[in-house]
Amino acid sequence: MKERLPKLVLSDQEEKAVVKILKDAQNGEKGSREPLRKLFDQHPALIDSWGDLAEVAQRSVVSMAADGDPLREESMHRWVTDMQEGLEMPGDGELERLLIHRLVISWLAVNSAEELRVKRWGKGMTLADATFWDRHVSRLDADFQRGCRTLAEIRRLARPTVLAQMNIAEKQQINITAAPQPIEAADAEGLES
């Protein structure tokens, strides 16, 4: 519980109170919901520790893949964070952030499944088991590939589009572009009617 607390500036006494509120809520103690709501209002950073399901799923996949090895788990967490930062681009919005998170989880899943398949091969495998693992890894890889294509497509659609092109002497070219414009609230209302 304490390890999932974000970096909050709390005294020891405040930290104990926060942990108690969180444990009471997690255990379903009667009357724990209102103190929890107040705590979230005071410290919104706490919400991400339990409310960001993509982050929870990512931690779960890393924990499973690390198989109880703290060195491996911590290095995987760091590597995944670096991967996410490397995939982010200037101008990315919330959709791209969600897709990147999903892409990283897919990458973790396919590679941990591949590792499990190799471990099982080393011990000997029946034809049925080999078929299962081949299909399982292939499905996970297809999910990863789809995620890559989706992120690329979203970014392609967000790029400015060429409105006009002028050719000038000496093989010089001028492109006139326009960035996609957001739909104004008034325009959106007009589209609905």
C-alpha positions as CSV (number, residue, x, y, z in Angstrom):
1,M,0.0,0.0,0.0
2,K,2.7,2.5,1.1
3,E,4.8,1.8,-2.0
4,R,2.0,2.9,-4.3
5,L,1.7,6.3,-2.6
6,P,2.9,9.1,-5.0
7,K,5.4,11.5,-3.8
8,L,3.4,13.6,-1.4
9,V,4.8,16.0,1.2
10,L,3.3,14.5,4.4
11,S,4.4,14.2,8.0
12,D,4.7,10.7,9.4
13,Q,1.4,11.2,11.2
14,E,-0.3,12.4,8.0
15,E,1.1,9.5,6.1
16,K,-0.2,7.0,8.7
17,A,-3.7,8.6,8.4
18,V,-3.6,8.4,4.6
19,V,-2.6,4.8,4.7
20,K,-5.3,4.0,7.2
21,I,-8.0,5.7,5.0
22,L,-6.7,3.8,1.9
23,K,-6.6,0.4,3.8
24,D,-10.1,1.0,5.2
25,A,-11.5,1.7,1.8
26,Q,-9.7,-1.2,0.2
27,N,-11.0,-3.6,2.9
28,G,-14.6,-2.2,2.4
29,E,-14.9,-0.8,5.9
30,K,-18.2,0.9,6.6
31,G,-18.0,4.7,6.4
32,S,-14.7,4.6,4.5
33,R,-16.0,6.2,1.3
34,E,-16.4,9.8,2.5
35,P,-12.9,10.1,4.1
36,L,-11.6,8.6,0.8
37,R,-13.4,11.2,-1.3
38,K,-12.0,14.0,0.9
39,L,-8.5,12.5,0.6
40,F,-8.7,12.4,-3.2
41,D,-9.9,16.0,-3.2
42,Q,-6.9,17.0,-1.1
43,H,-4.4,14.9,-3.0
44,P,-5.6,14.2,-6.6
45,A,-2.2,12.5,-7.4
46,L,-3.5,9.5,-5.3
47,I,-6.2,8.8,-7.9
48,D,-3.7,7.7,-10.5
49,S,-2.2,5.1,-8.2
50,W,-5.5,3.1,-8.2
51,G,-7.7,4.7,-10.8
52,D,-5.4,4.6,-13.9
53,L,-6.3,1.1,-15.0
54,A,-3.7,1.1,-17.8
55,E,-1.0,1.8,-15.2
56,V,-2.5,-0.9,-13.0
57,A,-2.5,-3.4,-15.9
58,Q,1.1,-2.4,-16.8
59,R,2.3,-3.0,-13.2
60,S,0.5,-6.4,-13.2
61,V,2.1,-7.5,-16.5
62,V,5.6,-6.4,-15.3
63,S,5.1,-8.1,-11.9
64,M,4.0,-11.3,-13.6
65,A,6.9,-11.2,-16.1
66,A,9.5,-10.4,-13.4
67,D,8.3,-13.5,-11.5
68,G,9.2,-12.2,-8.0
69,D,12.7,-10.9,-9.0
70,P,13.0,-7.4,-7.6
71,L,16.0,-6.5,-9.8
72,R,14.2,-7.6,-13.0
73,E,10.9,-5.9,-11.9
74,E,12.5,-2.6,-11.2
75,S,14.6,-2.6,-14.4
76,M,11.5,-3.5,-16.4
77,H,9.5,-0.6,-14.8
78,R,12.3,1.8,-15.7
79,W,12.6,0.4,-19.2
80,V,8.9,0.6,-19.9
81,T,8.9,4.2,-18.6
82,D,11.7,5.0,-21.0
83,M,9.9,3.3,-23.8
84,Q,6.7,5.4,-23.2
85,E,8.7,8.6,-23.1
86,G,10.5,7.6,-26.3
87,L,7.2,7.0,-28.1
88,E,5.7,10.4,-27.0
89,M,5.9,13.2,-29.5
90,P,5.4,16.9,-29.2
91,G,1.8,17.7,-29.7
92,D,0.5,14.4,-28.6
93,G,-2.9,14.5,-26.9
94,E,-4.8,12.3,-24.5
95,L,-5.6,9.8,-27.3
96,E,-2.0,9.3,-28.2
97,R,-1.1,8.9,-24.5
98,L,-3.7,6.2,-24.1
99,L,-2.6,4.4,-27.3
100,I,1.1,4.6,-26.2
101,H,0.1,3.1,-22.8
102,R,-1.8,0.3,-24.6
103,L,1.0,-0.3,-27.0
104,V,3.5,-0.7,-24.2
105,I,1.2,-3.2,-22.4
106,S,0.9,-5.1,-25.7
107,W,4.6,-5.1,-26.1
108,L,5.1,-6.4,-22.5
109,A,2.4,-9.1,-23.1
110,V,3.8,-10.5,-26.3
111,N,7.4,-10.5,-25.1
112,S,6.6,-12.2,-21.7
113,A,4.5,-14.8,-23.6
114,E,7.4,-15.4,-25.9
115,E,9.7,-15.9,-22.9
116,L,7.2,-18.4,-21.3
117,R,7.0,-20.2,-24.6
118,V,10.7,-20.6,-24.8
119,K,10.9,-21.8,-21.2
120,R,8.2,-24.4,-21.9
121,W,10.1,-25.5,-25.1
122,G,13.2,-26.1,-23.0
123,K,11.3,-28.5,-20.8
124,G,9.6,-30.4,-23.7
125,M,6.2,-29.7,-25.1
126,T,3.4,-31.7,-26.6
127,L,2.1,-30.8,-30.0
128,A,-1.1,-29.4,-28.5
129,D,0.9,-27.2,-26.1
130,A,3.2,-26.0,-28.9
131,T,0.2,-25.1,-31.0
132,F,-1.4,-23.2,-28.1
133,W,1.7,-21.2,-27.4
134,D,2.3,-20.4,-31.1
135,R,-1.3,-19.1,-31.5
136,H,-1.1,-17.2,-28.2
137,V,2.1,-15.4,-29.1
138,S,0.8,-14.8,-32.6
139,R,-2.5,-13.2,-31.3
140,L,-0.5,-11.0,-28.9
141,D,1.9,-10.0,-31.6
142,A,-1.1,-9.1,-33.9
143,D,-2.5,-6.9,-31.1
144,F,0.9,-5.2,-30.8
145,Q,1.1,-4.7,-34.6
146,R,-2.4,-3.3,-34.7
147,G,-1.5,-0.9,-31.9
148,C,1.5,0.3,-33.8
149,R,-0.6,0.9,-36.9
150,T,-3.3,2.7,-35.0
151,L,-0.8,5.1,-33.3
152,A,0.8,5.8,-36.7
153,E,-2.6,6.4,-38.3
154,I,-3.7,8.8,-35.5
155,R,-0.5,10.7,-35.9
156,R,-0.8,10.8,-39.7
157,L,-4.3,12.2,-39.4
158,A,-3.2,14.9,-37.0
159,R,-0.5,16.2,-39.4
160,P,-1.2,19.2,-41.6
161,T,-2.7,18.4,-45.0
162,V,-1.7,19.9,-48.3
163,L,-4.4,22.3,-49.5
164,A,-2.6,23.5,-52.7
165,Q,0.6,22.9,-54.5
166,M,2.3,25.4,-56.8
167,N,5.1,24.5,-59.2
168,I,7.6,27.3,-60.0
169,A,10.4,27.3,-62.6
170,E,13.5,25.3,-61.9
171,K,11.6,22.5,-60.3
172,Q,10.8,24.4,-57.2
173,Q,7.6,23.6,-55.4
174,I,5.6,25.4,-52.8
175,N,3.0,23.5,-50.6
176,I,0.3,25.4,-48.8
177,T,-0.8,23.4,-45.8
178,A,-3.4,23.8,-43.1
179,A,-3.4,22.1,-39.7
180,P,-6.7,20.3,-38.9
181,Q,-8.9,22.8,-37.2
182,P,-11.0,21.9,-34.1
183,I,-14.7,22.0,-34.5
184,E,-16.1,25.0,-32.7
185,A,-19.1,24.4,-30.3
186,A,-21.4,26.4,-32.7
187,D,-20.2,24.4,-35.7
188,A,-20.8,21.1,-33.8
189,E,-24.4,22.2,-32.9
190,G,-25.0,22.9,-36.5
191,L,-23.8,19.5,-37.5
192,E,-26.2,17.8,-35.1
193,S,-29.4,19.3,-36.5
